[in-house]
Amino acid sequence: MLVDVDFSDVLTDAGFAPLRDEPLSKYTFTKTGGRADWLIFPRTHQETMQLVQLAQHHGIPLTIVGNASNLIVRDGGIRGLVLILTKMDQIRVEGTDIVAEAGARIIDVAETAYRAGLSGLEFAAGIPGSVGGAIFMNAGAYGGQIDEVAAAITYLDRAGHQHRAAGADLHFSYRHSLIQENEGIVLTARFHLVRGIKADIRAKMDHFNALRAAKQPLEYPSCGSVFKRPVGHYTGPLIIKAGLQGKQIGGAQVSKKHAGFIVNIDHATASDYLALIQLIQQTVWADFGVRLEPEVRIIGEAPEEDQD
């Protein structure tokens, strides 16, 4: 942990009650990860802006986390201040647009769209990430992507200054956005949708969720799809051909249901996950000459025994 009692006092004096030395495994979908020096769940844009500015002013490292669904936190944890934005979860409908705060689940945004008779977010019905995370990585599934419906966002830079950007200016590409480039912090996103027939919207959402339940290992903790799809290939079949489906390191296993997922079947650590990811990458490269790039976001520090 960073030895900085003064920053704890700064947070307390500003009206915050940070969790100290908090296990991030309590919040990640993998149920793995080390501890955060200071963890806060801001509830408003103003609180988020204030915390970003405090961290910047005092030279404290700052890490932003959404729903922690497509995330691996290394076992050494995260130094500095971690903000989890899931308390910022307001969603409202404005005509054919939906405006949602960064911490709202994209699943809930899709459900709101359905109730309003708005079409365009059906593909997101089962994506477990937050709005901010969906913008950050241009989340997609079943032929749809966030860039198709993202009209605009508001975000903070690392100095705590607020900006607005139109969807066309967000440099969207496959699992990539401007927010990755500039380390921005999404506050809200505006999604532009179209009127639809509610029964048709519901049917499409139910169909995608049925496909997800049938093909994905939702019964185990996981970080979702581990790798980006390499050009000209599908990740799961490559891993199967490499003989790695069912391969286990520690408590982490290449899912027997979908080889593109790594599941926590027995008290896995983040180090187990990372060792298995490395093995998959090395084997697929050696066997097929295909480089697998992680889709999952990997953050934090290695445990002390790995730093010698």
Secondary structure as the mmCIF struct_conf table of DSSP 4:
data_model
#
loop_
_struct_conf.conf_type_id
_struct_conf.id
_struct_conf.beg_label_comp_id
_struct_conf.beg_label_asym_id
_struct_conf.beg_label_seq_id
_struct_conf.end_label_comp_id
_struct_conf.end_label_asym_id
_struct_conf.end_label_seq_id
HELX_RH_AL_P HELX_RH_AL_P1 VAL A 5 ASP A 13
TURN_TY1_P TURN_TY1_P1 ALA A 14 GLY A 15
HELX_LH_PP_P HELX_LH_PP_P1 PRO A 18 PRO A 18
STRN STRN1 LEU A 19 PRO A 23
HELX_RH_3T_P HELX_RH_3T_P1 LEU A 24 LYS A 26
TURN_TY1_P TURN_TY1_P2 TYR A 27 TYR A 27
BEND BEND1 THR A 28 THR A 28
TURN_TY1_P TURN_TY1_P3 PHE A 29 THR A 30
BEND BEND2 LYS A 31 LYS A 31
STRN STRN2 ARG A 35 ILE A 40
BEND BEND3 THR A 44 THR A 44
HELX_RH_AL_P HELX_RH_AL_P2 HIS A 45 HIS A 58
TURN_TY1_P TURN_TY1_P4 GLY A 59 GLY A 59
STRN STRN3 LEU A 62 VAL A 65
BEND BEND4 GLY A 66 ASN A 67
BEND BEND5 SER A 69 ASN A 70
STRN STRN4 LEU A 71 VAL A 73
TURN_TY1_P TURN_TY1_P5 ASP A 75 GLY A 76
STRN STRN5 ILE A 78 ILE A 84
TURN_TY1_P TURN_TY1_P6 THR A 86 LYS A 87
STRN STRN6 ILE A 91 GLU A 94
TURN_TY1_P TURN_TY1_P7 GLY A 95 THR A 96
STRN STRN7 ASP A 97 GLU A 101
TURN_TY1_P TURN_TY1_P8 ALA A 102 GLY A 103
BEND BEND6 ALA A 104 ALA A 104
STRN STRN8 ARG A 105 ARG A 105
HELX_RH_AL_P HELX_RH_AL_P3 ILE A 106 ARG A 115
TURN_TY1_P TURN_TY1_P9 ALA A 116 GLY A 117
STRN STRN9 LEU A 118 SER A 119
BEND BEND7 GLY A 120 GLY A 120
HELX_RH_3T_P HELX_RH_3T_P2 GLU A 122 ALA A 124
TURN_TY1_P TURN_TY1_P10 ALA A 125 GLY A 126
BEND BEND8 GLY A 129 GLY A 129
STRN STRN10 SER A 130 SER A 130
HELX_RH_AL_P HELX_RH_AL_P4 VAL A 131 MET A 137
TURN_TY1_P TURN_TY1_P11 ASN A 138 ASN A 138
STRN STRN11 GLY A 140 ALA A 141
TURN_TY1_P TURN_TY1_P12 TYR A 142 GLY A 143
STRN STRN12 GLY A 144 GLN A 145
HELX_RH_3T_P HELX_RH_3T_P3 ILE A 146 GLU A 148
TURN_TY1_P TURN_TY1_P13 VAL A 149 VAL A 149
STRN STRN13 ALA A 150 LEU A 156
TURN_TY1_P TURN_TY1_P14 ARG A 158 ALA A 159
BEND BEND9 GLY A 160 GLY A 160
STRN STRN14 GLN A 162 ALA A 166
HELX_RH_3T_P HELX_RH_3T_P4 GLY A 167 ASP A 169
BEND BEND10 LEU A 170 LEU A 170
STRN STRN15 SER A 173 SER A 173
TURN_TY1_P TURN_TY1_P15 TYR A 174 ARG A 175
STRN STRN16 HIS A 176 HIS A 176
HELX_RH_AL_P HELX_RH_AL_P5 LEU A 178 ASN A 182
TURN_TY1_P TURN_TY1_P16 GLU A 183 GLU A 183
STRN STRN17 ILE A 185 HIS A 192
STRN STRN18 VAL A 194 ARG A 195
HELX_RH_AL_P HELX_RH_AL_P6 LYS A 198 LYS A 215
BEND BEND11 GLN A 216 GLN A 216
TURN_TY1_P TURN_TY1_P17 LEU A 218 GLU A 219
BEND BEND12 TYR A 220 TYR A 220
STRN STRN19 SER A 222 SER A 225
STRN STRN20 PHE A 227 PHE A 227
HELX_LH_PP_P HELX_LH_PP_P2 LYS A 228 PRO A 230
TURN_TY1_P TURN_TY1_P18 VAL A 231 GLY A 232
HELX_RH_AL_P HELX_RH_AL_P7 THR A 235 LYS A 241
TURN_TY1_P TURN_TY1_P19 ALA A 242 GLY A 243
TURN_TY1_P TURN_TY1_P20 GLN A 245 GLY A 246
STRN STRN21 GLN A 248 ILE A 249
TURN_TY1_P TURN_TY1_P21 GLY A 250 GLY A 251
STRN STRN22 ALA A 252 VAL A 254
BEND BEND13 LYS A 256 LYS A 257
TURN_TY1_P TURN_TY1_P22 ALA A 259 GLY A 260
STRN STRN23 PHE A 261 ASN A 264
BEND BEND14 ASP A 266 HIS A 267
HELX_RH_AL_P HELX_RH_AL_P8 ALA A 270 PHE A 288
HELX_LH_PP_P HELX_LH_PP_P3 ARG A 291 GLU A 293
STRN STRN24 PRO A 294 PRO A 294
BEND BEND15 VAL A 296 VAL A 296
STRN STRN25 ARG A 297 ILE A 299
BEND BEND16 GLY A 300 GLY A 300
HELX_RH_3T_P HELX_RH_3T_P5 GLU A 304 ASP A 306
#
